[in-house]
Amino acid sequence: MLKIRTVSDTPEELQVALVGHLTVEYLPCIQSMLEQARNRKSNFVLDLRELNLVDREAVQALKRWKEAGVVSIHCPAYVDRWVRQEEQS
């Protein structure tokens, strides 16, 4: 289960915290939030401090979002390593 909590929502930035398990079924919701931020020309920031588990599809999405300019903060070390591995493949 994943809880998506809005941390801040200003004209300049939408920051959300992901709490729990980030798996494929939650990706469309996060992608929608990203697109909303883009439509209003806001930065999109993901706070991953309370992320406990990710699946491969989620890691691939994190990689794509990173390439698209999404900023991830407080990323757990194992997730960061996995994303970097995906970037190299």
Secondary structure, 3 states (H helix, E strand, C coil): CEEEEEEEECCCEEEEEEEEEECHHHHHHHHHHHHHHHHCCCEEEEECCCEEEECHHHHHHHHHHHHCCCEEECCCHHHHHHHHHHHHC
